[in-house]
């Protein structure tokens, strides 16, 4: 399984970015892709997750409203739209994947801060600054 995240960069407060994650190596759609971030000197935070087989999405409660996850199954891509960015959103953003788990357990764990997924891509840096 391989993951490739992209789309980070420097953006002004209030701006937007779209991060992309390309996942490959699974032989079926029964897997989940999630986004996690880590700011300098802070613990990892779960952001959002999506089941690739049914498109069900999950969000950490603190991340709802400004961030939107979506998928493109045809190309095994998952996107994270970041809007209304604040300096506190500055972090390295990682995509991660694993089998979906029963009743969405993989995604539920991620948005609750329990990072059980086995596969991680290199992160992409998002810097929010004027």
N, C-alpha and C positions, 0 to 999 in steps of 0.2 A: 504494500500500500504506500502510495506517495501523495504528498500534499504540496501545493505551491500556493503561497499567499502573495498578493500584490496589491498595490493601490495606495499605499501610505504616502505621506509627504507632509509638507508644511502648509498649514491653512490658518487663516485668520479667525479669531473668535466669531462665532455666528455662522461660520462657513460649513460646507458639506464635503464629504468624501465618500467614494464607494470602494470598499475593499472587495477583492475577489479571491476565491479559494478554489483551486482545481484539484479534485480528488480522483485518484485512479487506483485500480488494483482489486476492487471488490468485484465478485462475480455475480452479485445480485443487487437489487435496490434496497435491501434491508440493512441500511446503515444510516448513521446520523452524522451530521457535520455541525460543529459548533465553533463559536468564537470566544476567546478568552483574552484578557488583556493584563498587562503588568506594567504599572507605572514605576518610575525610579524609586527604590527604597520601600516599595509597598508589596503586599501579597498579590497573587493572581486573583483576578475577578472573572467570574463567569458572566458572559453578556447574553448570548442567545444561541439557540440550537434549532436544527430542523431535521425531521425525518425525511430521508430522500424517497421512501416508498410512498408515503401518503401526503407529504408536504406539511405535516403538522408542525407548528412553530412553538417555541418556548422562549420566554424572556425572564431574565432576572428582574425582580420587581423594581430595582433601582434604575434599570436600563430601558424600561418601557417608555414609549412616546417619542424618543429622539432617534432610536436605532431601529432599523427594519432589516430582517433577514429574508432572503428569497433564494430560489434555486432555479437551475436550468438543467433538468435531468439529461437532456439530449447531449449535453457537453460535460456532465458531471461537475458543474460549477455551482458554487454557493456564493452569494453576495451579501455584504453587510453595508447598508446605507447608513452613514453617520450624518446627522443633521444637527443644526444648532450647537455646533461644537464649542466647548469651553476649554480654557487652559487645563483644567483638571482632567480632561480627556486625553491629555498627552500620555502616551504609553506605547509599548510594543504590543501589537495585536497579533494573536496567533490563531490559526485555525487548527482544528483537531477532529479526528474521526474515529469511529469504531462501529461495530454492529449496533443496531438500534436498541436492542434490549427489550424485554417484555414490558408492555404498557408504557413505552417511552422512557424506560428507566435511565437509559444513557443520557438523554437530554435533561431529564429531571435532575439527575445528579449534577450535571454541569451548571445549570442555572442556580442551583443551591450551593455551589462552591465546592462540590466534591468531584475532583477531576479524575475519573476512572478510565478515560479513553486511552488507548494504547499508542495511537499514532498522532504525531504532532509535526506541523510544518515549521519552517523557519518563520520567525515573525516579521511583520512589516511595521515600521515606525511611523506613528502619527504624532505630529507636533503641532499644537495649537498655540499660536503666538502672534501678537501684532508686531 
